[in-house]
Amino acid sequence: MKKIGNSKLLLTGLLLLSMSQFTLAQKIMRVGLGVPESHFEYKGMELFKKNVEENTNGAVKVELYPSNQLGVDQEVLEQIKFGAAQMNLPDPAILGNLVKDFQILSLPYLFDSQEEAVKITKGEWGKELLTKLDKAGYVGLGFAPFGFRHVTNNAREIKSIEDFKGLKIRTMQNPIHLEVFRALGTNPTPMPFSELFSALQQGVVDGQENPLMNIYSNKLNEVQKYGTMTGHVFSWVVLVVGKNFYSSLTPEQQKTLHDAADLAIDYMDAAVISDDKMAREEMAKTKLNFIDPSPEFKQQIKEKVQPIVDKAGQKVNKKLYEDFKEAKNKVNQ
């Protein structure tokens, strides 16, 4: 009996040791997201989570934190550096403060369609841009489309360049965005997205600019009267992982991250089109009135900001900007 008891103790000990080793070996990926659970980005990342966990047999566990639970993107990117978080999906404009080449993707009227935008960022040009994250301590898994950005406000309908004049518009903390909106005659006011709803509600700013699904999922339509479909910037999120965390994974696990990211990106590519359509239809039922600018008006905006765009692109990285224009020509041939 004593021998059996000892055997049981030995077996229990081995099981505990095995479980302990598995726990130690398991990698936790804390992913900071700025969107709520209703947003297509969150749903895309649920797909990412499912694929990573299944294809690493649970060795990598993905934890999603929506609605800025870990902090805004700038804070999460900082947390990634010391391992408190492992992944974030910031806008290129925010990454541009760390790696200036990403500012190119925030330039107005770069892309004529979402299809064109996705082809360029999935191609060699996009891959080259992602490699530039290495020096900042990150690894880029890809670009996920967020849709075209549009302007909303409480003051008036925007049907001409003159209608922009004097409007206090919330923008991201991006020098190029600020310059572009100043050129249009507005008073651009950068502030964190988390503060935007109350700022609009209290009249601190007249309006803002965002993709339709961002406006809808954060209920900004409840505190805005006019929406102008300017489509002035194509918006993205970049799937960014900490370099130290990425390096701690096996080559197979690293490949799994890339494959899962591709699936999430493809999901978001399709979802942004259908969700933007739905978001506009739903918001049109509220007090937000939509205006579709005439082709002539959109061309006027383009011509007004083009000198700023060209100058900024050359200043950020002349070769990368010229390579972009070449890549754009190729995908349209």
C-alpha positions as CSV (number, residue, x, y, z in Angstrom):
1,M,0.0,0.0,0.0
2,K,2.8,2.3,0.9
3,K,4.4,1.8,-2.6
4,I,1.0,2.6,-4.2
5,G,0.7,5.8,-2.1
6,N,4.3,6.9,-3.1
7,S,3.5,6.2,-6.8
8,K,0.4,8.4,-6.5
9,L,2.4,11.2,-4.9
10,L,5.0,10.9,-7.6
11,L,2.4,10.9,-10.4
12,T,0.6,14.0,-8.8
13,G,4.0,15.7,-8.5
14,L,4.8,15.1,-12.1
15,L,1.4,16.4,-13.2
16,L,1.8,19.5,-11.2
17,L,5.3,20.0,-12.6
18,S,4.0,19.5,-16.1
19,M,1.2,22.0,-15.5
20,S,3.6,24.5,-14.0
21,Q,6.0,24.2,-16.9
22,F,3.1,24.7,-19.4
23,T,2.0,27.8,-17.4
24,L,5.5,29.2,-17.5
25,A,5.8,28.4,-21.2
26,Q,2.4,30.0,-22.1
27,K,2.8,33.4,-23.7
28,I,0.1,36.0,-22.9
29,M,-0.7,38.6,-25.6
30,R,-2.4,41.6,-24.1
31,V,-3.9,43.6,-27.0
32,G,-5.0,47.2,-26.4
33,L,-7.8,48.3,-28.7
34,G,-9.4,51.8,-29.0
35,V,-12.8,50.5,-30.3
36,P,-15.8,49.0,-28.5
37,E,-16.8,45.3,-28.9
38,S,-19.4,46.3,-31.5
39,H,-16.7,47.5,-33.9
40,F,-15.5,45.4,-36.8
41,E,-11.9,45.8,-35.6
42,Y,-12.8,44.0,-32.4
43,K,-14.5,41.3,-34.3
44,G,-11.5,41.0,-36.6
45,M,-9.3,40.6,-33.6
46,E,-11.6,37.9,-32.1
47,L,-10.8,36.0,-35.3
48,F,-7.0,36.7,-34.7
49,K,-7.3,35.5,-31.1
50,K,-9.1,32.2,-32.1
51,N,-6.6,31.4,-34.8
52,V,-3.5,32.2,-32.7
53,E,-4.7,30.1,-29.7
54,E,-5.9,27.2,-31.8
55,N,-2.8,27.0,-34.0
56,T,-0.3,27.3,-31.1
57,N,-2.3,24.7,-29.1
58,G,-2.8,27.3,-26.4
59,A,0.9,28.1,-26.0
60,V,0.0,31.7,-26.9
61,K,-3.1,33.2,-25.2
62,V,-4.6,36.4,-26.6
63,E,-6.4,38.8,-24.3
64,L,-8.4,41.6,-26.0
65,Y,-9.0,44.9,-24.1
66,P,-11.4,47.1,-26.1
67,S,-12.5,50.7,-25.4
68,N,-9.1,51.9,-24.3
69,Q,-9.1,49.7,-21.2
70,L,-5.3,49.6,-21.3
71,G,-5.1,53.3,-22.2
72,V,-5.1,55.2,-25.5
73,D,-2.8,54.0,-28.3
74,Q,0.2,56.1,-27.3
75,E,0.0,54.7,-23.8
76,V,-0.3,51.1,-25.0
77,L,2.6,51.5,-27.4
78,E,4.7,52.7,-24.4
79,Q,3.5,49.7,-22.3
80,I,4.6,47.4,-25.1
81,K,8.2,48.6,-24.6
82,F,8.3,47.2,-21.0
83,G,6.1,44.2,-21.5
84,A,2.9,45.4,-19.8
85,A,1.1,45.0,-23.2
86,Q,2.1,43.0,-26.3
87,M,0.0,44.4,-29.2
88,N,-1.8,47.5,-30.3
89,L,-3.6,48.7,-33.4
90,P,-2.7,52.4,-33.7
91,D,-3.4,54.7,-36.6
92,P,-0.4,55.5,-38.8
93,A,-0.7,59.1,-37.7
94,I,0.1,58.0,-34.1
95,L,2.9,55.7,-35.3
96,G,4.2,58.7,-37.3
97,N,5.3,60.3,-34.0
98,L,7.6,57.3,-33.4
99,V,8.6,56.4,-37.0
100,K,8.0,59.5,-39.2
101,D,7.7,57.5,-42.5
102,F,4.2,56.3,-41.4
103,Q,3.1,59.9,-41.7
104,I,2.8,59.3,-45.5
105,L,-0.2,57.1,-45.0
106,S,-2.0,60.0,-43.3
107,L,-1.7,62.3,-46.3
108,P,-5.1,63.4,-47.8
109,Y,-6.3,62.0,-51.1
110,L,-3.6,59.4,-51.5
111,F,-6.0,56.7,-52.5
112,D,-8.9,56.8,-55.0
113,S,-10.5,53.6,-53.7
114,Q,-10.3,51.1,-50.9
115,E,-9.3,48.3,-53.3
116,E,-6.4,50.4,-54.5
117,A,-5.3,51.2,-50.9
118,V,-5.3,47.5,-49.9
119,K,-3.3,46.4,-52.9
120,I,-0.6,49.0,-52.3
121,T,-0.2,48.3,-48.5
122,K,-0.2,44.5,-49.1
123,G,2.4,44.9,-51.8
124,E,6.1,45.6,-51.6
125,W,5.6,49.3,-50.7
126,G,3.6,48.4,-47.6
127,K,6.0,45.6,-46.6
128,E,9.0,48.0,-46.8
129,L,7.2,50.5,-44.6
130,L,6.5,47.9,-42.0
131,T,10.2,47.0,-41.7
132,K,10.8,50.6,-40.5
133,L,9.1,49.7,-37.2
134,D,12.1,47.5,-36.2
135,K,14.2,50.5,-35.1
136,A,11.5,51.6,-32.7
137,G,11.2,48.2,-31.1
138,Y,8.1,46.9,-32.9
139,V,7.1,44.4,-35.5
140,G,4.4,45.2,-38.0
141,L,2.0,42.4,-39.0
142,G,0.1,44.4,-41.6
143,F,-2.3,47.2,-42.4
144,A,-6.1,46.9,-41.7
145,P,-8.4,49.2,-43.6
146,F,-10.6,51.5,-41.5
147,G,-12.3,53.3,-44.3
148,F,-12.4,56.9,-45.6
149,R,-12.6,59.7,-43.1
150,H,-15.4,62.3,-43.3
151,V,-16.2,65.5,-41.5
152,T,-19.1,66.1,-39.1
153,N,-20.1,69.3,-37.3
154,N,-22.8,71.2,-35.5
155,A,-22.5,74.6,-37.1
156,R,-23.6,74.2,-40.8
157,E,-23.7,72.1,-43.9
158,I,-20.4,72.0,-45.7
159,K,-21.0,72.4,-49.5
160,S,-18.1,74.7,-50.4
161,I,-14.6,75.6,-49.3
162,E,-16.0,78.8,-47.7
163,D,-18.2,76.6,-45.4
164,F,-15.1,75.2,-43.7
165,K,-14.1,78.7,-42.5
166,G,-13.8,79.2,-38.8
167,L,-15.1,75.7,-37.8
168,K,-13.3,74.3,-34.7
169,I,-12.6,70.7,-35.8
170,R,-11.1,68.0,-33.6
171,T,-8.2,66.2,-35.4
172,M,-5.5,63.8,-34.3
173,Q,-2.2,65.1,-33.1
174,N,-0.7,65.0,-36.6
175,P,1.2,68.0,-38.0
176,I,0.1,67.3,-41.6
177,H,-3.6,67.0,-40.6
178,L,-3.4,70.2,-38.7
179,E,-1.8,72.0,-41.7
180,V,-4.4,70.6,-44.1
181,F,-7.4,71.7,-42.0
182,R,-5.8,75.1,-41.5
183,A,-5.5,75.4,-45.3
184,L,-9.2,74.7,-45.6
185,G,-9.9,77.6,-43.2
186,T,-10.8,75.6,-40.1
187,N,-9.4,75.9,-36.6
188,P,-8.0,72.3,-36.0
189,T,-8.0,71.2,-32.4
190,P,-6.1,68.0,-31.5
191,M,-7.4,66.0,-28.5
192,P,-7.6,62.3,-27.5
193,F,-10.4,60.4,-29.1
194,S,-11.6,59.4,-25.6
195,E,-12.4,63.1,-24.8
196,L,-14.2,63.8,-28.1
197,F,-17.9,62.9,-27.2
198,S,-18.0,65.3,-24.3
199,A,-16.1,68.0,-26.2
200,L,-18.8,67.9,-28.9
201,Q,-21.6,67.7,-26.4
202,Q,-20.3,70.7,-24.5
203,G,-19.5,72.7,-27.7
204,V,-15.7,72.8,-27.0
205,V,-15.3,71.9,-30.7
206,D,-17.8,72.2,-33.5
207,G,-17.0,69.0,-35.2
208,Q,-14.6,66.2,-36.0
209,E,-13.4,63.8,-38.7
210,N,-13.4,60.0,-38.6
211,P,-14.4,56.9,-40.6
212,L,-18.2,56.3,-40.5
213,M,-18.0,53.2,-38.3
214,N,-15.9,55.1,-35.7
215,I,-18.6,57.9,-35.6
216,Y,-21.4,55.4,-35.3
217,S,-19.9,52.9,-32.8
218,N,-18.9,55.8,-30.5
219,K,-22.4,57.4,-30.9
220,L,-20.9,60.8,-32.1
221,N,-24.0,61.1,-34.4
222,E,-26.0,61.8,-31.2
223,V,-24.1,65.1,-30.7
224,Q,-23.6,66.1,-34.4
225,K,-26.0,67.6,-36.9
226,Y,-24.2,67.6,-40.3
227,G,-22.0,65.0,-42.0
228,T,-20.0,65.8,-45.1
229,M,-18.7,62.8,-47.1
230,T,-15.3,64.4,-47.8
231,G,-13.4,61.1,-47.9
232,H,-10.3,63.2,-47.4
233,V,-8.1,60.6,-45.8
234,F,-8.2,56.8,-46.1
235,S,-7.8,55.5,-42.5
236,W,-5.9,52.5,-41.3
237,V,-4.9,50.7,-38.2
238,V,-1.5,49.0,-38.1
239,L,-1.2,45.6,-36.3
240,V,1.8,46.2,-34.1
241,V,3.5,43.7,-31.8
242,G,6.4,44.3,-29.4
243,K,9.7,43.2,-30.9
244,N,10.9,41.6,-27.6
245,F,7.6,39.6,-27.3
246,Y,7.8,38.6,-31.0
247,S,11.4,37.5,-30.6
248,S,10.5,35.3,-27.7
249,L,8.2,33.2,-29.9
250,T,9.3,30.2,-32.0
251,P,9.4,30.6,-35.8
252,E,6.2,28.6,-36.0
253,Q,4.5,30.8,-33.5
254,Q,5.7,33.9,-35.4
255,K,4.2,32.5,-38.6
256,T,1.0,31.9,-36.8
257,L,0.8,35.5,-35.8
258,H,1.3,36.7,-39.4
259,D,-1.3,34.2,-40.7
260,A,-3.8,35.2,-38.1
261,A,-3.2,38.9,-38.8
262,D,-3.8,38.3,-42.6
263,L,-7.2,36.7,-41.7
264,A,-8.1,39.6,-39.4
265,I,-7.1,42.1,-42.1
266,D,-9.2,40.3,-44.8
267,Y,-12.2,40.2,-42.5
268,M,-11.8,44.0,-41.8
269,D,-11.4,44.7,-45.5
270,A,-14.8,43.2,-46.2
271,A,-16.4,44.5,-43.0
272,V,-15.5,48.1,-43.4
273,I,-17.5,48.3,-46.7
274,S,-20.6,46.7,-45.3
275,D,-20.4,48.3,-41.9
276,D,-19.9,51.8,-43.3
277,K,-23.0,51.4,-45.4
278,M,-24.9,50.2,-42.4
279,A,-23.5,53.0,-40.2
280,R,-24.5,55.7,-42.6
281,E,-28.1,54.3,-42.9
282,E,-28.5,54.0,-39.2
283,M,-27.1,57.5,-38.4
284,A,-29.3,59.0,-41.2
285,K,-32.2,58.0,-39.0
286,T,-31.0,60.2,-36.2
287,K,-30.4,64.0,-36.3
288,L,-27.2,63.6,-38.4
289,N,-27.9,64.9,-41.9
290,F,-25.5,63.7,-44.6
291,I,-24.2,65.8,-47.5
292,D,-22.5,64.2,-50.6
293,P,-20.1,66.8,-52.0
294,S,-20.2,67.3,-55.7
295,P,-17.2,66.0,-57.8
296,E,-16.3,69.7,-58.4
297,F,-16.2,70.5,-54.7
298,K,-14.1,67.4,-53.9
299,Q,-11.7,68.5,-56.7
300,Q,-11.5,71.9,-55.2
301,I,-10.5,70.5,-51.8
302,K,-7.9,68.2,-53.5
303,E,-6.4,71.2,-55.4
304,K,-6.3,73.3,-52.2
305,V,-4.4,70.7,-50.2
306,Q,-2.2,69.0,-52.9
307,P,0.8,71.4,-52.5
308,I,0.8,70.6,-48.8
309,V,0.6,66.9,-49.5
310,D,3.4,66.9,-52.0
311,K,5.6,69.0,-49.8
312,A,4.9,66.9,-46.8
313,G,5.5,63.6,-48.7
314,Q,8.9,64.9,-49.9
315,K,9.8,66.1,-46.4
316,V,8.9,62.8,-44.6
317,N,10.8,60.6,-47.0
318,K,11.3,61.7,-50.6
319,K,12.2,58.2,-51.9
320,L,9.3,56.4,-50.1
321,Y,6.8,59.0,-51.3
322,E,8.0,58.7,-54.9
323,D,7.9,54.9,-54.6
324,F,4.4,55.2,-53.4
325,K,3.3,57.1,-56.5
326,E,5.1,54.4,-58.6
327,A,3.3,51.6,-56.7
328,K,0.0,53.5,-57.2
329,N,0.6,53.7,-61.0
330,K,1.4,50.0,-61.1
331,V,-1.8,48.8,-59.4
332,N,-3.9,50.9,-61.7
333,Q,-2.3,49.7,-64.9
